[in-house]
Amino acid sequence: MSSSLLESVDVNAPVSLSWELWSDVTKWPTFLSHVERVDRIDEKRFTWWLSLPGADKYFAAELTEVVTEDRIAWKTVAGVHHAGVVTFHRLSDTTSRVTVQVEYDPQGFIEHLGALTNLDKVLANYDLGQFQRMAETLATSAP
């Protein structure tokens, strides 16, 4: 059974700032609560360590598309199977919309339960809220 989620957040920060935070995958743990660590292997590949309710996960992924200030897409190459894309939309000079789409195959009881009860969407919305707060704080403190 494959599962997917699609969530967005509007941010009071320009696209350039939203892009800057997402474009460095090693920064993802600062706003993605379930991501413990991301390490770059090279320019296209990286490893993730996730801490999810009832399960810790590790996987390797590769960037499949990077378009500056537009989109970042990835897919796993080892471990948990999933693929995702983050897109960036300019709403004005000072606001942007960030959209996250992830397709994944839930493994085990906890992940299936999370997909069935929309816990994955709750977690995604929480993380996007964390991202929003971080980006807006940086935007207001920028000279």
N, CA and C atoms as a LAMMPS dump frame, in Angstrom:
ITEM: TIMESTEP
0
ITEM: NUMBER OF ATOMS
429
ITEM: BOX BOUNDS ff ff ff
-5.0000000000000000e+02 5.0000000000000000e+02
-5.0000000000000000e+02 5.0000000000000000e+02
-5.0000000000000000e+02 5.0000000000000000e+02
ITEM: ATOMS id mol type element x y z
1 1 1 N 0.847 -1.178 0
2 1 2 C 0 0 0
3 1 3 C 0.888 1.236 0
4 2 1 N 0.749 2.048 -0.999
5 2 2 C 1.509 3.288 -1.072
6 2 3 C 0.7 4.407 -0.433
7 3 1 N 1.393 5.368 0.143
8 3 2 C 0.719 6.489 0.78
9 3 3 C 1.359 7.774 0.288
10 4 1 N 0.623 8.851 0.355
11 4 2 C 1.184 10.132 -0.072
12 4 3 C 0.646 11.246 0.805
13 5 1 N 1.422 12.304 0.856
14 5 2 C 0.948 13.494 1.543
15 5 3 C 1.363 14.711 0.742
16 6 1 N 0.558 15.732 0.843
17 6 2 C 0.784 17.001 0.157
18 6 3 C 0.365 18.093 1.12
19 7 1 N 1.339 18.902 1.551
20 7 2 C 1.072 19.967 2.518
21 7 3 C 1.809 21.225 2.103
22 8 1 N 1.241 22.391 2.435
23 8 2 C 1.836 23.684 2.096
24 8 3 C 1.788 24.621 3.286
25 9 1 N 2.682 25.616 3.246
26 9 2 C 2.659 26.677 4.246
27 9 3 C 3.051 27.983 3.558
28 10 1 N 2.345 29.062 3.91
29 10 2 C 2.708 30.39 3.439
30 10 3 C 3.619 31.024 4.476
31 11 1 N 4.706 31.614 4.003
32 11 2 C 5.762 32.114 4.878
33 11 3 C 5.994 33.598 4.611
34 12 1 N 6.078 34.394 5.664
35 12 2 C 6.41 35.81 5.527
36 12 3 C 7.924 35.945 5.403
37 13 1 N 8.426 35.421 4.31
38 13 2 C 9.845 35.478 3.965
39 13 3 C 9.933 35.3 2.453
40 14 1 N 10.894 35.94 1.821
41 14 2 C 11.015 35.81 0.37
42 14 3 C 11.396 34.381 -0.04
43 15 1 N 11.108 34.033 -1.279
44 15 2 C 11.456 32.715 -1.807
45 15 3 C 12.942 32.435 -1.614
46 16 1 N 13.784 33.439 -1.802
47 16 2 C 15.231 33.22 -1.68
48 16 3 C 15.611 32.686 -0.304
49 17 1 N 14.97 33.174 0.744
50 17 2 C 15.272 32.713 2.102
51 17 3 C 14.706 31.305 2.334
52 18 1 N 13.481 31.076 1.898
53 18 2 C 12.899 29.733 2.032
54 18 3 C 13.761 28.719 1.296
55 19 1 N 14.179 29.067 0.105
56 19 2 C 15.052 28.185 -0.684
57 19 3 C 16.376 27.936 0.033
58 20 1 N 16.963 28.98 0.554
59 20 2 C 18.26 28.847 1.23
60 20 3 C 18.198 27.832 2.377
61 21 1 N 17.124 27.867 3.149
62 21 2 C 16.992 26.941 4.276
63 21 3 C 16.821 25.496 3.813
64 22 1 N 16.054 25.278 2.756
65 22 2 C 15.801 23.914 2.28
66 22 3 C 16.93 23.374 1.421
67 23 1 N 17.668 24.24 0.73
68 23 2 C 18.644 23.75 -0.253
69 23 3 C 19.844 23.059 0.381
70 24 1 N 20.095 23.296 1.654
71 24 2 C 21.163 22.595 2.368
72 24 3 C 20.514 21.487 3.19
73 25 1 N 20.574 20.248 2.689
74 25 2 C 19.878 19.137 3.341
75 25 3 C 20.348 18.919 4.774
76 26 1 N 21.561 19.333 5.102
77 26 2 C 22.055 19.141 6.474
78 26 3 C 21.342 20.052 7.467
79 27 1 N 20.612 21.073 6.984
80 27 2 C 19.831 21.958 7.863
81 27 3 C 18.446 21.393 8.175
82 28 1 N 18.016 20.36 7.465
83 28 2 C 16.66 19.849 7.634
84 28 3 C 16.342 19.445 9.067
85 29 1 N 17.28 18.863 9.824
86 29 2 C 16.932 18.501 11.209
87 29 3 C 16.572 19.701 12.094
88 30 1 N 16.938 20.915 11.696
89 30 2 C 16.6 22.077 12.518
90 30 3 C 15.114 22.422 12.454
91 31 1 N 14.414 21.942 11.419
92 31 2 C 12.979 22.228 11.336
93 31 3 C 12.115 21.002 11.037
94 32 1 N 12.717 19.855 10.781
95 32 2 C 11.959 18.619 10.592
96 32 3 C 12.137 17.775 11.852
97 33 1 N 11.115 17.735 12.674
98 33 2 C 11.216 17.158 14.016
99 33 3 C 11.599 15.682 14.024
100 34 1 N 11.227 14.949 13.034
101 34 2 C 11.502 13.516 13.001
102 34 3 C 12.863 13.18 12.394
103 35 1 N 13.544 14.182 11.836
104 35 2 C 14.852 13.956 11.218
105 35 3 C 15.933 14.253 12.254
106 36 1 N 16.624 13.214 12.654
107 36 2 C 17.691 13.358 13.649
108 36 3 C 18.962 13.926 13.029
109 37 1 N 19.267 13.45 11.823
110 37 2 C 20.53 13.838 11.204
111 37 3 C 20.461 13.589 9.703
112 38 1 N 21.112 14.462 8.937
113 38 2 C 21.287 14.263 7.502
114 38 3 C 22.751 14.529 7.201
115 39 1 N 23.387 13.586 6.547
116 39 2 C 24.792 13.727 6.174
117 39 3 C 24.93 13.638 4.666
118 40 1 N 25.699 14.553 4.107
119 40 2 C 25.982 14.502 2.669
120 40 3 C 27.018 13.422 2.381
121 41 1 N 26.765 12.629 1.363
122 41 2 C 27.754 11.677 0.857
123 41 3 C 28.557 12.37 -0.238
124 42 1 N 27.844 13.05 -1.129
125 42 2 C 28.452 13.858 -2.188
126 42 3 C 27.421 14.919 -2.583
127 43 1 N 27.59 15.55 -3.719
128 43 2 C 26.676 16.643 -4.111
129 43 3 C 25.237 16.19 -4.338
130 44 1 N 25.046 14.926 -4.699
131 44 2 C 23.695 14.438 -5.011
132 44 3 C 23.133 13.473 -3.984
133 45 1 N 23.971 12.826 -3.188
134 45 2 C 23.486 11.777 -2.296
135 45 3 C 23.708 12.152 -0.837
136 46 1 N 22.801 11.659 0.019
137 46 2 C 22.882 11.942 1.444
138 46 3 C 22.189 10.833 2.22
139 47 1 N 22.501 10.728 3.504
140 47 2 C 21.874 9.741 4.375
141 47 3 C 21.019 10.467 5.401
142 48 1 N 19.93 9.833 5.798
143 48 2 C 19.005 10.367 6.786
144 48 3 C 18.904 9.397 7.953
145 49 1 N 18.784 9.933 9.137
146 49 2 C 18.437 9.163 10.328
147 49 3 C 17.15 9.779 10.86
148 50 1 N 16.088 8.966 10.909
149 50 2 C 14.779 9.437 11.366
150 50 3 C 14.435 8.811 12.702
151 51 1 N 13.75 9.57 13.525
152 51 2 C 13.21 9.049 14.771
153 51 3 C 11.705 9.272 14.727
154 52 1 N 10.979 8.186 14.529
155 52 2 C 9.525 8.244 14.419
156 52 3 C 8.904 7.488 15.586
157 53 1 N 7.655 7.808 15.94
158 53 2 C 7.012 7.07 17.03
159 53 3 C 7.055 5.562 16.761
160 54 1 N 7.702 4.838 17.642
161 54 2 C 7.767 3.385 17.523
162 54 3 C 8.819 2.844 16.587
163 55 1 N 9.605 3.702 15.927
164 55 2 C 10.588 3.185 14.984
165 55 3 C 11.648 4.235 14.66
166 56 1 N 12.886 3.788 14.605
167 56 2 C 13.961 4.622 14.08
168 56 3 C 14.306 4.086 12.696
169 57 1 N 14.572 4.975 11.769
170 57 2 C 14.827 4.568 10.385
171 57 3 C 16.107 5.228 9.877
172 58 1 N 16.733 4.545 8.949
173 58 2 C 17.911 5.059 8.262
174 58 3 C 17.697 4.792 6.785
175 59 1 N 18.096 5.725 5.937
176 59 2 C 18.062 5.46 4.51
177 59 3 C 19.011 6.397 3.787
178 60 1 N 19.309 6.017 2.568
179 60 2 C 20.132 6.853 1.689
180 60 3 C 19.234 7.349 0.565
181 61 1 N 19.451 8.597 0.168
182 61 2 C 18.638 9.199 -0.893
183 61 3 C 19.538 9.975 -1.835
184 62 1 N 18.996 10.254 -2.999
185 62 2 C 19.726 11.088 -3.947
186 62 3 C 18.802 12.173 -4.478
187 63 1 N 19.391 13.333 -4.714
188 63 2 C 18.635 14.427 -5.31
189 63 3 C 18.406 14.078 -6.774
190 64 1 N 17.165 14.173 -7.218
191 64 2 C 16.839 13.859 -8.606
192 64 3 C 16.606 15.111 -9.433
193 65 1 N 16.328 16.223 -8.748
194 65 2 C 16.127 17.491 -9.455
195 65 3 C 16.342 18.638 -8.478
196 66 1 N 17.138 19.598 -8.886
197 66 2 C 17.347 20.807 -8.098
198 66 3 C 17.267 21.989 -9.052
199 67 1 N 16.246 22.808 -8.89
200 67 2 C 16.069 24.018 -9.686
201 67 3 C 16.034 25.172 -8.692
202 68 1 N 17.048 26.01 -8.717
203 68 2 C 17.21 27.075 -7.737
204 68 3 C 15.941 27.905 -7.576
205 69 1 N 15.546 28.056 -6.311
206 69 2 C 14.369 28.83 -5.903
207 69 3 C 13.072 28.327 -6.523
208 70 1 N 13.056 27.055 -6.972
209 70 2 C 11.851 26.486 -7.57
210 70 3 C 11.507 25.121 -6.98
211 71 1 N 12.464 24.172 -6.98
212 71 2 C 12.141 22.826 -6.512
213 71 3 C 13.372 22.026 -6.137
214 72 1 N 13.166 21.109 -5.181
215 72 2 C 14.168 20.128 -4.783
216 72 3 C 13.437 18.793 -4.726
217 73 1 N 13.894 17.815 -5.5
218 73 2 C 13.266 16.495 -5.505
219 73 3 C 14.306 15.439 -5.155
220 74 1 N 13.842 14.373 -4.49
221 74 2 C 14.745 13.292 -4.103
222 74 3 C 14 11.962 -4.137
223 75 1 N 14.785 10.887 -4.131
224 75 2 C 14.233 9.541 -3.99
225 75 3 C 15.248 8.72 -3.213
226 76 1 N 14.745 7.717 -2.52
227 76 2 C 15.65 6.865 -1.76
228 76 3 C 16.332 5.877 -2.698
229 77 1 N 17.549 5.506 -2.318
230 77 2 C 18.313 4.512 -3.072
231 77 3 C 18.652 3.316 -2.199
232 78 1 N 18.422 3.421 -0.889
233 78 2 C 18.637 2.307 0.041
234 78 3 C 17.808 2.562 1.291
235 79 1 N 17.294 1.488 1.88
236 79 2 C 16.498 1.631 3.102
237 79 3 C 15.038 1.882 2.782
238 80 1 N 14.374 2.667 3.607
239 80 2 C 12.947 2.98 3.466
240 80 3 C 12.677 3.554 2.078
241 81 1 N 11.627 3.055 1.425
242 81 2 C 11.297 3.545 0.088
243 81 3 C 10.388 4.774 0.173
244 82 1 N 10.882 5.89 -0.349
245 82 2 C 10.025 7.059 -0.514
246 82 3 C 10.665 8.025 -1.511
247 83 1 N 9.856 8.952 -1.971
248 83 2 C 10.323 10.002 -2.872
249 83 3 C 9.584 11.27 -2.485
250 84 1 N 10.223 12.403 -2.683
251 84 2 C 9.584 13.662 -2.311
252 84 3 C 10.042 14.818 -3.148
253 85 1 N 9.292 15.901 -3.041
254 85 2 C 9.64 17.144 -3.718
255 85 3 C 9.164 18.307 -2.853
256 86 1 N 9.988 19.324 -2.772
257 86 2 C 9.627 20.577 -2.114
258 86 3 C 9.639 21.631 -3.204
259 87 1 N 8.532 22.374 -3.318
260 87 2 C 8.467 23.439 -4.312
261 87 3 C 8.309 24.785 -3.619
262 88 1 N 8.815 25.804 -4.274
263 88 2 C 8.848 27.159 -3.725
264 88 3 C 8.105 28.079 -4.678
265 89 1 N 7.176 28.857 -4.118
266 89 2 C 6.327 29.72 -4.934
267 89 3 C 6.412 31.148 -4.405
268 90 1 N 6.713 32.095 -5.286
269 90 2 C 6.78 33.504 -4.902
270 90 3 C 5.364 34.063 -4.854
271 91 1 N 4.947 34.521 -3.681
272 91 2 C 3.64 35.155 -3.55
273 91 3 C 3.76 36.664 -3.667
274 92 1 N 4.89 37.197 -3.182
275 92 2 C 5.218 38.613 -3.307
276 92 3 C 6.721 38.736 -3.059
277 93 1 N 7.222 39.95 -3.012
278 93 2 C 8.649 40.137 -2.73
279 93 3 C 9.021 39.645 -1.338
280 94 1 N 8.059 39.607 -0.427
281 94 2 C 8.359 39.265 0.961
282 94 3 C 7.634 38.023 1.476
283 95 1 N 6.878 37.337 0.611
284 95 2 C 6.168 36.133 1.042
285 95 3 C 6.348 35.008 0.024
286 96 1 N 6.308 33.796 0.541
287 96 2 C 6.462 32.627 -0.32
288 96 3 C 5.576 31.493 0.19
289 97 1 N 5.338 30.538 -0.672
290 97 2 C 4.616 29.327 -0.296
291 97 3 C 5.572 28.16 -0.519
292 98 1 N 5.659 27.298 0.479
293 98 2 C 6.475 26.097 0.393
294 98 3 C 5.524 24.906 0.426
295 99 1 N 5.644 24.035 -0.561
296 99 2 C 4.794 22.855 -0.663
297 99 3 C 5.671 21.606 -0.624
298 100 1 N 5.265 20.66 0.206
299 100 2 C 5.991 19.391 0.341
300 100 3 C 5.071 18.265 -0.106
301 101 1 N 5.587 17.426 -0.993
302 101 2 C 4.847 16.247 -1.432
303 101 3 C 5.756 15.036 -1.242
304 102 1 N 5.242 14.011 -0.567
305 102 2 C 6.012 12.8 -0.314
306 102 3 C 5.156 11.583 -0.648
307 103 1 N 5.741 10.651 -1.374
308 103 2 C 5.133 9.352 -1.666
309 103 3 C 5.964 8.317 -0.933
310 104 1 N 5.315 7.42 -0.182
311 104 2 C 6.079 6.431 0.565
312 104 3 C 5.281 5.145 0.747
313 105 1 N 6.011 4.093 1.103
314 105 2 C 5.405 2.798 1.395
315 105 3 C 5.494 2.557 2.888
316 106 1 N 4.376 2.68 3.618
317 106 2 C 4.414 2.428 5.059
318 106 3 C 4.878 1 5.355
319 107 1 N 5.77 0.875 6.326
320 107 2 C 6.284 -0.43 6.738
321 107 3 C 5.929 -0.66 8.202
322 108 1 N 5.345 -1.786 8.504
323 108 2 C 5.032 -2.126 9.884
324 108 3 C 3.748 -1.479 10.377
325 109 1 N 3.325 -1.914 11.538
326 109 2 C 2.049 -1.488 12.123
327 109 3 C 1.99 0.014 12.381
328 110 1 N 3.042 0.573 13.001
329 110 2 C 3.038 1.991 13.382
330 110 3 C 2.918 2.886 12.154
331 111 1 N 3.684 2.597 11.102
332 111 2 C 3.622 3.431 9.894
333 111 3 C 2.283 3.302 9.191
334 112 1 N 1.732 2.086 9.13
335 112 2 C 0.401 1.918 8.541
336 112 3 C -0.652 2.688 9.345
337 113 1 N -0.558 2.61 10.659
338 113 2 C -1.484 3.336 11.531
339 113 3 C -1.345 4.845 11.309
340 114 1 N -0.112 5.329 11.21
341 114 2 C 0.124 6.751 10.965
342 114 3 C -0.496 7.212 9.664
343 115 1 N -0.366 6.4 8.612
344 115 2 C -0.95 6.748 7.316
345 115 3 C -2.481 6.723 7.392
346 116 1 N -3.042 5.719 8.064
347 116 2 C -4.498 5.595 8.149
348 116 3 C -5.136 6.693 8.994
349 117 1 N -4.451 7.138 10.024
350 117 2 C -5.031 8.132 10.941
351 117 3 C -4.59 9.565 10.604
352 118 1 N -3.856 9.719 9.522
353 118 2 C -3.345 11.024 9.096
354 118 3 C -2.302 11.606 10.045
355 119 1 N -1.696 10.774 10.884
356 119 2 C -0.619 11.243 11.743
357 119 3 C 0.541 11.783 10.911
358 120 1 N 0.766 11.187 9.722
359 120 2 C 1.828 11.682 8.85
360 120 3 C 1.556 13.125 8.419
361 121 1 N 0.299 13.463 8.154
362 121 2 C -0.058 14.835 7.772
363 121 3 C 0.083 15.793 8.957
364 122 1 N -0.29 15.326 10.147
365 122 2 C -0.133 16.147 11.351
366 122 3 C 1.338 16.463 11.567
367 123 1 N 2.186 15.453 11.428
368 123 2 C 3.627 15.646 11.584
369 123 3 C 4.172 16.596 10.516
370 124 1 N 3.728 16.433 9.271
371 124 2 C 4.181 17.316 8.186
372 124 3 C 3.765 18.761 8.467
373 125 1 N 2.539 18.969 8.925
374 125 2 C 2.08 20.326 9.24
375 125 3 C 2.856 20.932 10.409
376 126 1 N 3.15 20.115 11.408
377 126 2 C 3.958 20.59 12.536
378 126 3 C 5.336 21.037 12.036
379 127 1 N 5.957 20.205 11.216
380 127 2 C 7.287 20.532 10.697
381 127 3 C 7.264 21.772 9.81
382 128 1 N 6.233 21.911 8.995
383 128 2 C 6.127 23.118 8.176
384 128 3 C 5.938 24.355 9.048
385 129 1 N 5.231 24.213 10.157
386 129 2 C 5.094 25.319 11.107
387 129 3 C 6.437 25.683 11.728
388 130 1 N 7.237 24.671 12.057
389 130 2 C 8.593 24.914 12.578
390 130 3 C 9.422 25.672 11.537
391 131 1 N 9.332 25.204 10.286
392 131 2 C 10.049 25.867 9.201
393 131 3 C 9.592 27.315 9.066
394 132 1 N 8.284 27.526 9.086
395 132 2 C 7.718 28.862 8.946
396 132 3 C 8.259 29.799 10.03
397 133 1 N 8.252 29.345 11.279
398 133 2 C 8.755 30.177 12.376
399 133 3 C 10.236 30.509 12.19
400 134 1 N 11.031 29.524 11.796
401 134 2 C 12.46 29.753 11.577
402 134 3 C 12.694 30.753 10.452
403 135 1 N 12.023 30.564 9.328
404 135 2 C 12.198 31.454 8.179
405 135 3 C 11.744 32.875 8.496
406 136 1 N 10.603 32.997 9.162
407 136 2 C 10.085 34.338 9.489
408 136 3 C 10.967 35.049 10.509
409 137 1 N 11.537 34.306 11.443
410 137 2 C 12.473 34.909 12.4
411 137 3 C 13.717 35.418 11.676
412 138 1 N 14.234 34.613 10.758
413 138 2 C 15.41 35.048 9.994
414 138 3 C 15.07 36.232 9.084
415 139 1 N 13.885 36.232 8.511
416 139 2 C 13.486 37.327 7.619
417 139 3 C 13.377 38.651 8.367
418 140 1 N 12.862 38.597 9.6
419 140 2 C 12.701 39.854 10.361
420 140 3 C 14.016 40.334 10.96
421 141 1 N 14.983 39.422 11.117
422 141 2 C 16.271 39.828 11.682
423 141 3 C 17.29 40.201 10.611
424 142 1 N 16.95 39.966 9.336
425 142 2 C 17.874 40.3 8.246
426 142 3 C 17.962 41.817 8.078
427 143 1 N 19.15 42.308 7.739
428 143 2 C 19.303 43.766 7.565
429 143 3 C 18.521 44.293 6.384
